[in-house]
Amino acid sequence: MLQLVRSQQACIERIRSAVRWARRLVVMIGAPGQGKSTVIEALVLASTVNPLLLDGELLSDRTDAILRLIGLAGLRPEGTDLEMLARLQNKHQTGTEQGIPEIIVDDAHRLPDDVLRLFQELSAGAYGRRWSVLLVGEDGLVSQFQALKPKPTLSSTVLLPRWDQHDLEEACTALHPGLEIAARAPQLLQQFAMHPKQLLRAASGDDRIMDSDVEAVHQQQASVSHSVTSSVAIGLGIVIAVSAAIFIFVQMNNDDGIPSKPTMIPLAPNKQ
C-alpha cells in the first residue's frame, strides 16, 4: 500500500479532530475515484480499535442496517428493531478519544433516507448514548442529509482535498525514483487532480494508459452533459410542437374567415 501523501494525511487529522471534539455525526465527501476508501482504510489500520464498518451500497433498509450492526457488535439478531437498538447501547464506547468513529459507512451517498436517518439518530443519542458515526460519500450526501425531515443538526463535514504538486512529487518519488515530474505536473494536475490513480499512471508516461484514463475521467462529465443536452432537446421539441399547433390553429381560423377564390381550370381547345 502506497504511503499516504500530505493532503490525505491532513484529511485523516481533520476526521480525527472532528470525531474527538464534535462527538456527533461526521461526513467526509470526495469525488468518485478520489481515494476516500484509501483514507478510511489508513485511518482504521492506524488505530488500536475496530470500528463497525458498513458498505452503504449493501444496506437495503433500516432493519437490514440494524441487523448488520448487531452482528458486527457480536450480539444476537433477535427481537424488534427497537429491542435490538436498545441492546446495542450496551456496547462499550471505544475509539472516540483517539479520534476513531465507532461506526463507519462507506458509499453513504447510496443509503436510503430511512437508513441515513437511523445513523443520524444514533449519533444524536435517540436510543440511549450518543454514537460517533462517520459517513463517507460523494458531494450529494450533504444535501441528501440536510433534506431529511425533520431537518437534522448540521453534521461536521470534512472535504477530501485535491492533489497538489507536492502530493504528486511525493508519490512519484516513492513509486518512480528519479522521475522528473515538475515540468509536467501542472498539466497532469489539471486533468487528474481529483483522480489519484489515473494521475499516477499518467505521470509514469504510458500514453496508452493515459489516453484511457482521460476517457474514464471525462466519462462523468460526459454523462452530466448528456443529461443536460437531453433535457434541452426535449424542451426544444415541446416548444416546436406547441408552436406548430398554434400556427395550424391560426391558419384554420384564417381559412374560415376569408372566402377562398374559385379555382380556374382552363379548358382544352376543341380539336378541328
C-alpha positions in Angstrom: 0.0 0.0 0.0 1.4 3.4 -1.0 2.1 5.7 1.8 -0.4 8.5 2.1 0.5 11.9 0.7 0.3 15.1 2.6 -3.3 16.0 1.6 -4.6 12.6 2.6 -2.8 12.7 5.9 -4.3 16.1 6.5 -7.7 14.7 5.8 -7.2 11.9 8.4 -6.2 14.5 11.0 -9.4 16.5 10.3 -11.5 13.4 10.7 -9.8 12.6 14.0 -10.3 16.1 15.2 -14.0 16.2 14.2 -14.7 12.8 15.9 -12.8 13.8 19.0 -14.4 17.2 19.6 -17.7 17.2 17.7 -18.8 13.8 19.2 -21.6 13.6 16.7 -22.1 12.7 13.0 -19.1 13.4 10.8 -19.4 13.4 7.0 -16.4 13.0 4.6 -17.1 13.8 1.0 -15.0 13.5 -2.2 -15.3 12.8 -5.9 -15.7 9.3 -7.3 -12.2 7.7 -7.5 -10.6 10.3 -5.4 -9.4 7.9 -2.8 -12.0 8.1 0.0 -11.8 4.4 0.8 -8.0 4.6 0.9 -8.1 7.3 3.5 -10.6 5.3 5.6 -8.6 2.2 5.4 -5.5 4.0 6.6 -7.5 5.6 9.4 -8.6 2.1 10.7 -5.3 0.4 10.2 -3.5 3.0 12.3 -6.0 2.5 15.2 -5.9 0.0 18.0 -9.7 -0.3 18.0 -12.0 -1.8 15.4 -15.0 0.4 14.3 -18.1 -1.2 12.9 -17.6 -1.0 9.1 -20.6 -0.9 6.7 -21.0 -0.6 3.0 -23.8 1.8 2.1 -24.4 0.1 -1.2 -25.4 -3.1 0.6 -27.9 -1.6 3.1 -31.3 -2.1 1.7 -33.4 -0.7 4.5 -33.5 0.3 8.2 -33.9 -3.3 9.5 -31.1 -4.5 7.4 -28.7 -1.8 8.8 -29.7 -2.7 12.4 -29.2 -6.4 11.8 -25.7 -5.8 10.4 -24.8 -3.5 13.3 -26.0 -6.1 15.7 -23.9 -8.8 14.0 -20.8 -6.7 13.9 -21.1 -5.9 17.6 -21.3 -9.7 18.4 -24.9 -9.6 19.6 -27.8 -12.0 18.8 -30.0 -10.7 16.0 -33.4 -11.2 17.7 -36.3 -9.1 18.7 -37.8 -6.0 17.2 -35.7 -3.1 15.7 -36.2 -1.1 18.9 -35.2 -4.1 21.1 -32.0 -4.7 19.1 -31.2 -1.0 19.2 -31.6 -1.0 23.0 -29.2 -3.9 23.3 -26.7 -2.2 21.0 -26.4 0.7 23.5 -24.7 -1.7 26.0 -21.7 -1.9 23.7 -18.8 -0.1 25.4 -17.8 3.1 23.7 -14.2 2.8 22.3 -12.0 4.8 20.0 -13.7 8.2 20.3 -10.9 9.7 22.4 -8.4 8.6 19.7 -10.5 10.3 17.0 -11.7 6.9 15.6 -15.5 6.8 14.9 -17.5 3.8 16.3 -19.4 3.3 13.0 -18.0 4.0 9.5 -20.3 3.8 6.5 -18.6 3.8 3.1 -20.6 4.8 0.0 -23.1 6.5 2.3 -24.5 8.5 -0.6 -26.2 5.3 -1.7 -28.2 5.0 1.6 -32.0 5.2 1.6 -33.3 8.1 3.6 -34.6 5.9 6.4 -31.2 4.3 6.9 -29.5 7.7 6.7 -31.8 8.9 9.5 -31.0 5.9 11.6 -27.3 6.9 11.7 -28.3 10.5 12.5 -30.5 9.2 15.4 -27.7 7.0 16.7 -25.3 10.0 16.7 -27.9 12.2 18.5 -28.4 9.6 21.2 -32.0 8.8 20.3 -31.8 5.3 21.7 -29.5 5.9 24.7 -25.9 7.0 24.4 -24.5 9.1 21.5 -22.6 7.2 18.9 -19.7 8.6 16.9 -20.6 8.0 13.2 -18.6 8.7 10.1 -20.4 8.7 6.7 -18.2 8.6 3.6 -19.6 9.5 0.3 -19.9 11.9 -2.7 -20.9 15.5 -2.8 -24.6 14.8 -2.9 -24.5 13.2 0.5 -24.6 16.6 2.4 -27.7 17.8 0.5 -29.4 14.4 1.0 -28.7 14.6 4.7 -30.0 18.2 5.0 -33.1 17.3 3.1 -34.3 14.8 5.8 -37.5 15.7 7.7 -37.4 17.0 10.4 -34.2 18.7 9.4 -31.3 17.2 11.5 -28.5 19.0 13.2 -25.8 20.0 10.7 -23.1 17.5 10.6 -19.3 18.2 10.8 -18.1 17.9 7.2 -14.6 17.0 6.0 -13.7 17.6 2.4 -11.1 15.3 0.9 -8.6 17.7 -0.8 -7.5 17.6 -4.4 -3.9 16.5 -5.0 -1.4 19.3 -5.5 2.1 19.4 -6.9 3.6 18.5 -3.6 1.4 15.4 -3.4 2.3 14.3 -6.9 6.0 14.7 -6.5 5.9 12.9 -3.1 4.1 9.9 -4.6 6.2 9.8 -7.7 9.4 9.8 -5.6 8.2 6.7 -3.8 6.9 4.9 -6.9 9.4 6.1 -9.6 12.6 7.3 -8.1 14.5 9.6 -10.4 11.4 10.5 -12.5 11.3 14.2 -13.4 7.7 15.3 -12.9 7.9 19.0 -12.1 7.6 20.3 -15.7 4.5 18.1 -16.5 2.9 18.4 -13.1 0.6 21.4 -13.8 -0.9 19.8 -16.9 -1.4 16.4 -15.2 -3.0 18.0 -12.2 -5.3 20.0 -14.3 -6.7 16.7 -15.7 -6.4 14.3 -12.9 -6.1 16.2 -9.5 -9.3 14.5 -8.4 -8.3 11.0 -9.5 -5.0 9.9 -7.9 -4.8 6.5 -9.5 -5.1 7.9 -13.0 -2.8 10.8 -12.1 0.0 8.4 -11.1 -0.5 6.2 -14.2 -0.4 9.2 -16.4 2.7 10.5 -14.6 4.5 7.3 -15.5 4.5 8.4 -19.2 2.5 5.5 -20.6 0.5 7.3 -23.4 -1.8 4.3 -23.9 -2.8 4.2 -20.2 -3.0 8.0 -20.2 -5.5 8.1 -23.1 -7.7 5.5 -21.5 -7.6 7.4 -18.2 -8.5 10.6 -19.8 -11.6 8.9 -21.3 -12.5 7.4 -17.9 -12.2 10.8 -16.1 -14.3 12.6 -18.8 -17.0 10.0 -18.8 -18.6 11.5 -15.7 -18.6 15.0 -17.3 -20.0 13.4 -20.5 -22.8 11.8 -18.6 -23.7 15.1 -16.9 -23.5 16.9 -20.3 -25.6 14.2 -21.9 -28.4 14.5 -19.3 -28.4 18.3 -19.7 -28.4 18.0 -23.5 -31.3 15.5 -23.5 -33.3 17.8 -21.3 -32.7 20.8 -23.6 -33.6 18.6 -26.6 -36.9 17.5 -25.0 -37.7 21.1 -24.1 -37.0 22.3 -27.6 -39.1 19.6 -29.1 -42.1 20.6 -26.9 -41.7 24.3 -27.9 -41.6 23.4 -31.6 -44.7 21.2 -31.2 -46.7 23.9 -29.4 -45.6 26.5 -32.0 -46.7 24.2 -34.8 -50.1 23.6 -33.2 -50.6 27.4 -32.7 -49.7 28.0 -36.4 -52.1 25.4 -37.7 -54.9 26.8 -35.4 -54.4 30.3 -36.7 -54.3 29.1 -40.3 -57.6 27.2 -39.8 -59.2 30.4 -38.4 -58.0 32.4 -41.3 -59.3 29.9 -43.8 -62.8 30.1 -42.1 -62.9 33.9 -42.2 -61.6 34.6 -45.7 -63.6 33.2 -48.7 -61.4 31.1 -50.9 -61.1 32.1 -54.6 -62.6 29.8 -57.2 -60.1 27.6 -58.9 -59.9 28.2 -62.6 -59.5 25.1 -64.7 -58.6 26.0 -68.3 -60.5 24.1 -70.9 -58.5 22.4 -73.6 -59.3 23.9 -77.1 -61.5 21.9 -79.4 -59.7 19.9 -81.9 -60.6 20.7 -85.5 
